[in-house]
Amino acid sequence: MVDSRDSKWKFILSLMMISILFENLTIANILGGALKFHHIVAILGIILCVFDGKLFINIKEFFISFFAILIPLLPLHRIKDSQEFFKTYLIYVLFILFLLLCFKKLKNAFRSNYSFFYNFFVIIIEFAVLFGILQFIFNNAFDLSSLNNIFGDLEFQKLNPGIVQGFRRANSIYHEPSYFGWICCLGLTLLLYDKNNFVKHKVLRYCLILAGVAVSFSTAAYFVTVVLIISFFFLQENKLVTVVGMVSFLLIFLIFWNFAGISDVFNKVYTVRSEGTSSYERFVSPFKYVINTFQHYPLFGRGMGQEGKIDLVGTVGRYDSVNNSIFGVFVVFGTTALFYIVLYFRTFFKYAKNDKLSLIFLIMTFGMYLSTGAFLAFDTAIILIACLLTIREETLCYNYLPDMEGVY
């Protein structure tokens, strides 16, 4: 007989993964901020957890969560835009509570149906990839933009046409093509490291994912795809498979390089020192912002929602936003950002020695954070949670983010 509580958590877990496809679907506007589909899923999960009973929190878990919630309040006395702060802080607290109360139950539901949810994660990513490919075709073959903003205007579509080699880049349902490229790389990782063959018809699915990578025209996604595939063949026990696989892939890649003209995509690396380019705004500009932040607010940072045009003290360049989460966390939290950085890396490194997927997902999520400033956004958190749940060989997150062992 199926436990009804277990069925409820399978349902919540399914909704959580589906919400990856509805990143920009706004249900309502509250305090000037968007209440989105994934926020509703988190609220449902927290309510279910509270009324589900058997809720016990150990001391370590309590203190980790307490400090995580307290740290953003430390610069509250000098916050200039209180509405922006509380809007961001409420979403952040929702994430902490969702992780604190629901993670173990989600993990149990995932592990008891590992094959199903592994496949489901891949299918969710494939839907996003398929949408991106259709968007690319509509934009370039038919000059139609009807698939660009199905959930409302995106900053990328409004400000940056993203023309590369005469083609308009695909961003799927995400806020920019680079983020879409990283989503494709996550799908490729799941296919390559599916040791138990949970996913069927892989050849077609490889083609779909690689097509998604191609139409994103993301330099980082191209580079990571090459590294992922070469690493996969290099780690094969059969050396003949290693040699044939690597040579074949490199030949195909070189053909694609020549015919698609993607050398210009990789040449964007050299624009990192040119102010106004995407590379500059993603790496150099945020780094300068961190330096200026530490000059003025070294201990607790600028505060949630106070980056960008809201606080112009010591800014350098165009700071409409911080387009790099690794630098952005130091802008927002100052020195206290180390608390989050340590938790993030130690979560993955704790089990990387036992599971290659842990290390691969660390690289994937780290790359995603480098490519977006949405480190406080719940949609990015949902993808991180889904990645953590997918790591199978060891039980994850018993001691970190926060300690999940004592949730019951």
C-alpha positions, 0 to 999 in steps of 0.5 A: 500500500502506498503511503499517502504522505509519500505520494504527496511529496512525490507530487511536490517534487514533480511540481518543483521540477516542472517549475524549472520550465516556468521560470518567468511565469508570474502568478501575482505581483506583491510589494512590487515583486513577482510571485512566481510558480516556483514560489507557490510550489515552495509555499505548498511544500512548507505548508505540507511539511508543517501539517505533515507532523514529525517535525524535529530540528536538531541544534546544528540545523537550527544554528546554521539556518539561524545564521543564514537568516540573520546575516542579511539583516546585519546591514539593515540600519543603512538600507536605502531601498527598504521595499527592494530589500524586503522583497528580496529577503522574503524570497531568500527566507522562503528558500531557507525554510523550504530547504530546512523543512522539505529537503529530506522529504524531497530526498526520500521521495527522489531516492525511492523513485530514483529512476523515474525522477532521473528521467523526469529531470532529463525530460524537463531539460529536454522540453526547455531545449526543444523550446529553445530550438523552436524559438531559434527556428521561428526567429531566424527562418520565419522572422517571428518572435512569438516564442520570445516572451511567452511569460512576459518581457525578458531583459535579454529580448528587450535590450539585446538582440543577441545576433551572432553570425547573422543568427539570433541566439536562442534563450528558451524560457530563460533570461539569457542565452548563456543560462540556457546553454548551461541548462543544456550542459546539465542535460548532457551531464545527466545523459553522459553519466547515466551509468544505470541506463535509466534514460533510453534512446540516448542517441536522439537525446544527445542530438537534441541537447547538442542542438540546444547548445549550438543555438545558444551560441554560448562560449562557456557552453561550447567549452564545457560541452567539449570538456564533458565529452572528452572527459567522458571518453577519457574515463572509459575503461576500454582504451579503444573506445577512448581513442575512437570516441575522442577522435570522432568527436574532435573531427565532428567539432572541427567540421561544425567549427568551420561550417558554423563559423563559431570561431567568432563565438570563442573570440569573445574571450578576447573582449573581456577587457572591452567595457560594454561587452558581455564578457566585461560586464560578467567578469571585470565589471562585477570584480571592480564592484566587489573591490569598491564594495569592500572599500565602503562596506567590507564586513556586511556588504551593500545588502540585499536588493541594494546593488546596481543603480540603487546604491551608487557609492563607489560604482565603476562601469554599468551596474544595472545588475551584478551579472556574476553570482560568485562576485555578486554574493560578496557585493551583497554580503561582504566578508560574511559571504564566505559563510555561504561559499564554504557551505556551497563548496563543502556540500559537493566536495564532501561526496565528490571523492565517492561520486563523479556526478557530485564533482560534475554538478559542482562544475555545472552549478558553479558555471551557472552562477558565473553566468548569472547574477540570479544567486538570490532568485528561487528559480536558480535555487530550484535547479541547485536543489534538483542537482543535489537530489540527483547525486545518488551514491551517497546521502547528500546534505546531512551536514550542510545547507543545512544539516538535513539528518535531523529534520524529522 
